[in-house]
Amino acid sequence: MMDLPIAAVLYAPGDPVHEVLKAFVARLQGDGVDIHGVLQDPAPERGIDAVDIHTGRRTPILRPTDYELDNKVCSLKPSKLTEAGASLRRALDGGAELVVVEKFGKSEKDGEGLADDLLAVMAEGIPTVVSVPVADREAWSAFTGGMGVAVTCEAEALMAWWRRVRP
């Protein structure tokens, strides 16, 4: 298995994956690293926003209605997720040093959402960090062809990975 600069941050329910990724990004931005990608943040109202790491732009990707909540229907907006992927596409054009994506989910497992953009970034050899639920580890391995490494959901584990792969 080839060791490409790809890290899957494996996390279980209750792990502070968002906080770990956010702290990792902030630390590297403070060091002047050019980072692209998306983090997920609770929306000011109910739902989730994808936040462009490079620009701070928020894209509403999840806005559940009462009906969707009551009936456990997914309210992810695929078109908005594609819109949020602009940060990954800019990474290909702008010489990004690192791409961080929160998270590898059902859309990506199904070859949708950010899947194509993630594959393009990884194929270019840009160091890439993606949060992956432990339950989706096998799907992630299939998605990447078994390339890259798994990293625990800890800031220091991510920093150790970055020190090994940074250009």
SEZA-344574 format. One record per residue (C-alpha): x, y, z; residue number from 1. Coordinates in pm, 1 decimal. Layout:
BEGIN
> u v w seq
> X Y Z NUM
...
! end
This chain:
BEGIN
> u v w seq
> 0.0 0.0 0.0 1
> 138.5 338.2 -104.1 2
> 162.8 602.0 168.2 3
> 11.2 907.1 0.3 4
> -29.1 1226.0 205.8 5
> -384.7 1130.4 303.2 6
> -502.0 1106.6 662.5 7
> -835.6 969.4 774.1 8
> -914.6 1104.0 1120.0 9
> -1114.6 814.9 1260.1 10
> -1373.6 910.3 1517.8 11
> -1646.9 743.3 1717.5 12
> -1972.2 900.4 1835.8 13
> -1889.7 1150.8 2107.9 14
> -1531.8 1212.5 1995.0 15
> -1449.6 1584.2 1960.7 16
> -1364.0 1558.3 1590.1 17
> -1488.8 1906.6 1500.6 18
> -1286.6 2067.4 1779.0 19
> -976.2 1866.7 1688.1 20
> -997.9 1964.6 1319.2 21
> -1075.2 2327.4 1400.6 22
> -775.6 2352.6 1637.7 23
> -547.6 2180.3 1384.4 24
> -654.0 2422.6 1110.5 25
> -617.6 2728.0 1335.9 26
> -270.5 2620.1 1447.5 27
> -146.8 2568.3 1092.3 28
> -309.4 2888.5 965.2 29
> -123.8 3066.1 1245.7 30
> 194.9 2918.3 1100.8 31
> 104.1 3057.1 757.3 32
> 0.4 2728.3 594.6 33
> -233.9 2776.9 295.3 34
> -528.8 2552.5 387.1 35
> -840.4 2486.6 181.9 36
> -1140.8 2266.4 252.4 37
> -1455.1 2267.7 462.6 38
> -1547.3 2229.5 826.0 39
> -1901.3 2173.7 946.0 40
> -2048.5 2416.7 1195.1 41
> -2388.3 2441.6 1359.1 42
> -2597.1 2695.2 1170.0 43
> -2713.6 3011.2 1344.9 44
> -3058.7 2857.1 1309.0 45
> -3130.5 2482.6 1307.3 46
> -2899.6 2281.2 1083.2 47
> -2540.2 2261.1 964.7 48
> -2327.6 2493.7 754.5 49
> -2020.3 2397.3 555.3 50
> -1758.6 2662.5 629.8 51
> -1493.7 2729.8 365.7 52
> -1163.8 2719.1 556.7 53
> -991.1 2956.3 316.4 54
> -1259.6 3225.2 286.4 55
> -1488.2 3172.8 586.6 56
> -1791.6 3156.7 357.1 57
> -2080.2 2958.1 506.5 58
> -2297.0 2734.4 287.0 59
> -2617.7 2592.7 438.4 60
> -2597.8 2219.5 366.8 61
> -2851.0 2091.5 619.7 62
> -3175.5 2263.4 716.5 63
> -3417.2 2004.2 853.2 64
> -3786.5 2083.0 856.7 65
> -4008.7 1968.5 1142.8 66
> -4140.0 1691.2 915.4 67
> -3785.6 1571.6 835.0 68
> -3690.0 1573.4 1202.1 69
> -4007.7 1395.4 1313.2 70
> -3973.4 1128.3 1042.5 71
> -3594.0 1095.9 1052.6 72
> -3565.1 1201.8 687.7 73
> -3226.9 1326.6 566.4 74
> -3236.8 1695.9 482.9 75
> -2888.3 1726.2 330.5 76
> -2896.7 1952.8 25.8 77
> -2669.3 1788.4 -236.8 78
> -2654.6 2103.4 -450.9 79
> -2533.2 2303.4 -150.2 80
> -2273.5 2038.4 -72.0 81
> -2146.7 2068.4 -428.8 82
> -2135.6 2445.9 -382.8 83
> -1929.7 2398.9 -65.9 84
> -1684.7 2189.3 -269.6 85
> -1564.2 2507.2 -441.6 86
> -1292.5 2529.5 -175.8 87
> -1153.0 2195.1 -286.8 88
> -1165.0 2296.4 -652.5 89
> -980.0 2621.4 -569.7 90
> -716.6 2414.3 -389.9 91
> -633.6 2252.4 -722.7 92
> -584.2 2591.1 -888.7 93
> -429.3 2784.2 -604.3 94
> -134.6 2581.4 -483.7 95
> -288.0 2480.3 -151.7 96
> -49.8 2321.8 96.2 97
> -322.8 2124.7 273.4 98
> -690.4 2032.7 233.3 99
> -907.8 1948.5 533.3 100
> -1260.4 1809.3 498.7 101
> -1512.5 1738.4 770.0 102
> -1648.9 1467.9 688.4 103
> -1664.2 1156.6 473.4 104
> -2035.8 1078.1 486.5 105
> -2308.8 891.0 305.4 106
> -2296.8 1121.1 1.2 107
> -1926.6 1056.7 -48.6 108
> -1967.0 682.2 11.6 109
> -2224.7 687.9 -269.5 110
> -1983.9 873.6 -500.8 111
> -2167.3 1203.6 -460.2 112
> -2119.0 1516.9 -250.3 113
> -1749.1 1601.3 -228.4 114
> -1631.9 1264.3 -363.5 115
> -1505.4 1381.4 -703.8 116
> -1338.1 1689.9 -558.2 117
> -1169.6 1485.0 -285.2 118
> -1037.9 1232.6 -534.4 119
> -903.5 1511.0 -758.2 120
> -721.5 1677.0 -466.1 121
> -572.3 1347.1 -350.1 122
> -468.5 1254.3 -705.8 123
> -272.0 1581.1 -724.3 124
> -77.1 1477.0 -415.5 125
> -202.4 1765.3 -201.4 126
> -188.5 1656.4 163.2 127
> -547.3 1582.1 263.2 128
> -714.6 1527.4 600.4 129
> -1068.8 1387.6 611.1 130
> -1272.2 1297.4 917.5 131
> -1415.4 948.1 884.0 132
> -1660.1 782.1 1122.5 133
> -1513.4 457.1 1256.6 134
> -1820.3 275.9 1119.1 135
> -1723.8 394.1 767.4 136
> -1357.8 288.9 780.0 137
> -1404.6 10.4 522.8 138
> -1597.0 241.0 287.5 139
> -1316.9 498.3 320.0 140
> -1056.0 232.8 241.9 141
> -1250.2 131.1 -68.9 142
> -1289.3 498.5 -168.0 143
> -913.0 563.9 -142.0 144
> -801.8 225.8 -270.0 145
> -645.2 160.1 69.4 146
> -404.2 450.9 33.6 147
> -312.8 691.2 310.2 148
> -310.4 639.8 683.7 149
> -555.1 638.5 971.9 150
> -497.3 893.4 1246.3 151
> -658.2 897.6 1588.8 152
> -893.5 1183.7 1672.2 153
> -628.9 1381.7 1861.9 154
> -462.2 1711.2 1774.8 155
> -111.4 1579.3 1841.1 156
> -167.1 1276.0 1617.2 157
> -265.9 1512.3 1335.1 158
> 35.4 1736.1 1398.1 159
> 268.1 1434.1 1392.5 160
> 116.6 1329.1 1057.7 161
> 158.4 1683.3 920.8 162
> 524.1 1698.8 1025.0 163
> 584.5 1372.9 831.2 164
> 413.8 1481.0 507.8 165
> 441.0 1856.0 478.1 166
> 601.1 1966.8 155.2 167
! end
